[in-house]
Amino acid sequence: MSTEQILHALSQQIEALAHEIEPVGHVSAQQARFDVTLFATKGTRLRDYLAEVRVNLGQLHQVVAEKRQAQVAFIAERLISQITALQRELATQALRKTHQTPERKSHDNYTRLAETQQFERRLIAMIEDRESTLGQLATFSDQQRVQKELAALEGRLMRCRQALAKIERQIERQEKGF
């Protein structure tokens, strides 16, 4: 195979890779996807890494034209490693999504637990406030109104505590691996 044929094959492989990356290329990861020795890119999206691959292909074309053999070998090797890494990353996207879901779900359960506990504290404070107000009211109609409010708040507190117990059970099952 001639050098031009190899460069053309590399270009086609990169374009095929670009086509595969297109649907998920905009999605950011929480941290860099690859080692800094493989990619200089600081971004976390696949299309950022693809852009670096394209730049390296351009550099490869340039050093081939200038007949700098040592640099041709280095850039070609790096380019092949980058393409392989991107292909592996694409192949594991579905697997990563299934592994990320439980973590998010776990985080969601803990968030829901904290929010519900905060809601419970506010309800308890409201009940205590209404109870202290109840003793100070002079008219019977005002006392009845506050008692109805108290009954409603106590019902909400009961449902809140049921929700807390349910969330705690979900977290416990999750931590046990069920």
Secondary structure in CASP SS format (residue, H / E / C, confidence):
PFRMAT SS
TARGET T0000
AUTHOR 0000-0000-0000
METHOD secondary structure of the structure
MODEL  1
M C 1.00
S C 1.00
T H 1.00
E H 1.00
Q H 1.00
I H 1.00
L H 1.00
H H 1.00
A H 1.00
L H 1.00
S H 1.00
Q H 1.00
Q H 1.00
I H 1.00
E H 1.00
A H 1.00
L H 1.00
A H 1.00
H H 1.00
E H 1.00
I H 1.00
E C 1.00
P C 1.00
V C 1.00
G C 1.00
H C 1.00
V C 1.00
S E 1.00
A C 1.00
Q C 1.00
Q C 1.00
A C 1.00
R C 1.00
F C 1.00
D C 1.00
V C 1.00
T C 1.00
L C 1.00
F C 1.00
A C 1.00
T C 1.00
K C 1.00
G C 1.00
T C 1.00
R E 1.00
L H 1.00
R H 1.00
D H 1.00
Y H 1.00
L H 1.00
A H 1.00
E H 1.00
V H 1.00
R H 1.00
V H 1.00
N H 1.00
L H 1.00
G H 1.00
Q H 1.00
L H 1.00
H H 1.00
Q H 1.00
V H 1.00
V H 1.00
A H 1.00
E C 1.00
K C 1.00
R C 1.00
Q H 1.00
A H 1.00
Q H 1.00
V H 1.00
A H 1.00
F H 1.00
I H 1.00
A H 1.00
E H 1.00
R H 1.00
L H 1.00
I H 1.00
S H 1.00
Q H 1.00
I H 1.00
T H 1.00
A H 1.00
L H 1.00
Q H 1.00
R H 1.00
E H 1.00
L H 1.00
A H 1.00
T C 1.00
Q H 1.00
A H 1.00
L H 1.00
R H 1.00
K H 1.00
T H 1.00
H H 1.00
Q H 1.00
T H 1.00
P H 1.00
E H 1.00
R H 1.00
K H 1.00
S H 1.00
H H 1.00
D H 1.00
N H 1.00
Y H 1.00
T H 1.00
R H 1.00
L H 1.00
A H 1.00
E H 1.00
T H 1.00
Q H 1.00
Q H 1.00
F H 1.00
E H 1.00
R H 1.00
R H 1.00
L H 1.00
I H 1.00
A H 1.00
M H 1.00
I H 1.00
E H 1.00
D H 1.00
R H 1.00
E H 1.00
S H 1.00
T H 1.00
L H 1.00
G C 1.00
Q C 1.00
L C 1.00
A C 1.00
T C 1.00
F H 1.00
S H 1.00
D H 1.00
Q H 1.00
Q H 1.00
R H 1.00
V H 1.00
Q H 1.00
K H 1.00
E H 1.00
L H 1.00
A H 1.00
A H 1.00
L H 1.00
E H 1.00
G H 1.00
R H 1.00
L H 1.00
M H 1.00
R H 1.00
C H 1.00
R H 1.00
Q H 1.00
A H 1.00
L H 1.00
A H 1.00
K H 1.00
I H 1.00
E H 1.00
R H 1.00
Q H 1.00
I H 1.00
E H 1.00
R H 1.00
Q H 1.00
E H 1.00
K H 1.00
G C 1.00
F C 1.00
END
